[in-house]
Amino acid sequence: MKNTKYWLALLIFAIVAIWSGIDSYEPTLWLLEAGLCLVGVLVLVATFKRFKFTDITYFFILVECIVLLVGAHYSYARVPLFDWISEIFDWQRNNYDKVGHFCQGFVPAFISREILVRLKVINSRGWLNFVVVCISLAISAFYELIEWWGALLVERSAEDFLGMQGYVWDTQSDMLCAMIGAICMLIFFSKVQDKQIDSLSR
């Protein structure tokens, strides 16, 4: 029974992943966008018995997976809800990709922070926060490289995969969103994560 919540999370992920893949905007684009998400979940499953994360970390990993799979289904520049929001606020672009990049900093901050704390890699909390933000930014920067390489490999989906929508500073703003996400995690969720980490050792 104690593992029911993890099976439920996997079931939710599987349902969203199947929905995301069915009649997606562009199948090749879907593979590029959702592929990393699918690989990440497989890694978590494979390492579950050796290193089980706290519930709050798993929860936000699931949230990010859903964000990624929704973006993969519609393409980030065409998510209907954000088309509607763009009309309300008179935005010049669909900003759903910024939600994805915020999560790209927010969730890796959960993961990296928990690993660093539990393995006692860094003792100073000040340095811990600095390193967590740096790791999140490094992941964001590496993802921008993956977007670039993916766009070169699949030229017909390049514009959708990059998701720039004509915004010249898109890459820089993506990384800024990731940094803000990481900082928000540290400010608002560090204590909650620490409590759950402490409960694992009892």
C-alpha positions in Angstrom: 0.0 0.0 0.0 2.8 2.4 0.8 3.8 2.4 -2.9 0.3 3.1 -4.2 1.0 6.9 -4.5 4.0 6.1 -6.8 2.0 3.8 -9.0 -0.8 6.4 -9.1 1.8 9.0 -10.3 3.1 6.7 -13.0 -0.5 6.0 -14.1 -1.2 9.7 -14.4 2.0 10.2 -16.3 1.2 7.3 -18.6 -2.3 8.7 -19.3 -1.0 12.2 -20.1 1.8 10.8 -22.2 -0.6 8.6 -24.3 -3.0 11.6 -24.7 0.0 13.8 -25.7 1.2 11.4 -28.4 -2.3 10.9 -30.0 -2.9 13.2 -32.9 -0.1 15.5 -31.7 0.7 18.6 -33.8 3.8 17.1 -35.4 5.0 13.5 -34.5 8.6 14.3 -35.0 8.3 17.4 -32.9 6.5 15.3 -30.3 9.5 12.9 -30.1 11.9 15.8 -29.7 9.9 17.5 -27.0 8.6 14.5 -25.1 11.6 12.2 -25.5 13.7 13.8 -22.7 10.7 13.6 -20.4 10.2 9.9 -21.1 13.8 9.1 -20.6 13.8 11.0 -17.3 10.9 8.9 -16.0 12.6 5.7 -17.0 15.7 6.8 -15.1 13.6 7.6 -12.0 12.0 4.2 -12.2 15.3 2.4 -12.6 16.9 4.2 -9.6 13.8 4.1 -7.4 15.1 1.4 -5.0 18.6 2.9 -4.7 17.6 6.6 -4.3 13.9 7.4 -3.5 13.2 11.1 -3.6 10.8 12.9 -1.2 7.2 13.0 -2.1 7.3 16.8 -2.8 10.1 16.3 -5.3 8.2 13.5 -7.1 5.1 15.6 -7.2 6.7 18.5 -8.9 8.5 16.2 -11.3 5.1 14.9 -12.3 3.8 18.5 -12.7 6.8 19.3 -15.0 6.2 16.2 -17.0 2.6 17.2 -17.6 3.7 20.7 -18.6 6.2 19.2 -21.1 3.7 16.7 -22.5 1.1 19.4 -23.1 3.6 21.5 -24.9 4.7 18.5 -27.0 1.1 17.7 -28.0 0.2 21.2 -29.2 3.7 22.6 -29.7 4.6 25.3 -27.2 3.6 28.1 -29.5 0.1 26.8 -30.0 -1.2 25.8 -26.5 -4.9 26.9 -26.7 -5.2 28.2 -23.1 -2.3 30.6 -23.6 -3.6 31.7 -27.0 -6.7 32.8 -25.0 -4.6 34.4 -22.3 -2.5 36.2 -24.9 -5.6 37.8 -26.3 -6.7 39.0 -22.8 -3.4 40.6 -22.0 -2.6 41.7 -25.6 0.6 39.7 -25.7 2.4 39.4 -29.0 3.2 35.7 -28.5 2.0 32.5 -26.8 4.0 32.4 -23.5 3.4 28.8 -22.6 7.0 28.0 -23.2 8.0 30.4 -20.4 6.0 28.2 -18.0 8.0 25.2 -19.3 11.3 27.1 -18.7 10.3 28.2 -15.3 9.7 24.6 -14.4 13.0 23.8 -16.0 14.7 25.7 -13.2 12.1 25.0 -10.5 12.1 21.2 -10.7 15.8 20.6 -11.2 16.4 22.8 -8.1 14.3 20.3 -6.2 16.2 17.3 -7.6 19.7 18.7 -7.3 19.1 20.2 -3.8 17.8 16.9 -2.5 20.7 15.0 -3.9 23.3 17.5 -2.5 21.7 17.6 0.9 21.1 13.8 1.4 24.6 12.9 0.1 26.1 15.7 2.2 28.0 17.1 -0.7 27.9 20.7 0.5 27.6 21.7 4.2 27.2 25.5 3.8 23.6 26.5 3.1 24.8 29.6 1.3 27.0 27.6 -1.1 24.2 25.0 -1.4 21.8 27.6 -2.8 24.4 29.0 -5.1 25.3 25.6 -6.6 21.6 24.6 -7.0 20.9 27.8 -9.0 24.1 27.1 -11.1 23.0 23.6 -11.8 19.5 24.7 -12.8 21.0 27.3 -15.2 23.4 24.8 -16.6 20.5 22.4 -17.4 18.6 25.3 -19.0 21.6 26.3 -21.1 22.2 22.6 -22.1 18.5 22.4 -23.1 18.9 25.4 -25.4 21.8 23.6 -27.1 19.5 20.5 -27.5 16.9 22.8 -29.1 19.5 24.1 -31.5 20.8 20.6 -32.4 17.2 19.3 -32.7 16.2 22.2 -35.0 19.3 21.5 -37.2 18.4 17.8 -37.4 14.7 18.4 -38.3 14.6 21.5 -40.3 10.9 21.4 -41.1 10.1 21.6 -37.4 12.8 24.0 -36.5 10.6 27.1 -35.9 8.2 25.1 -33.7 10.9 23.3 -31.8 12.8 26.5 -31.0 9.6 28.3 -30.2 11.1 31.7 -30.6 7.9 33.2 -32.2 10.0 36.1 -33.6 11.4 37.1 -30.2 15.1 37.8 -30.7 15.9 37.4 -26.9 14.0 34.2 -26.5 17.0 32.1 -25.5 18.1 34.6 -22.8 14.5 35.0 -21.5 14.2 31.2 -21.3 17.2 31.0 -19.1 16.0 33.9 -17.0 12.8 32.0 -16.4 14.7 28.9 -15.3 16.8 31.0 -12.9 13.7 32.6 -11.4 12.2 29.1 -11.1 15.2 27.8 -9.2 15.2 30.8 -6.8 11.5 30.4 -6.1 12.0 26.8 -5.2 14.8 27.7 -2.8 12.8 30.6 -1.2 9.4 28.9 -0.8 10.1 25.1 -0.6 13.5 24.5 1.0 12.0 24.1 4.5 9.3 21.8 3.3 11.8 19.6 1.5 14.1 19.6 4.5 11.2 18.3 6.7 10.5 15.5 4.2 14.2 14.6 4.0 14.4 14.4 7.8 11.4 12.1 7.8 13.1 9.7 5.5 15.9 9.1 8.0 13.5 8.2 10.8 
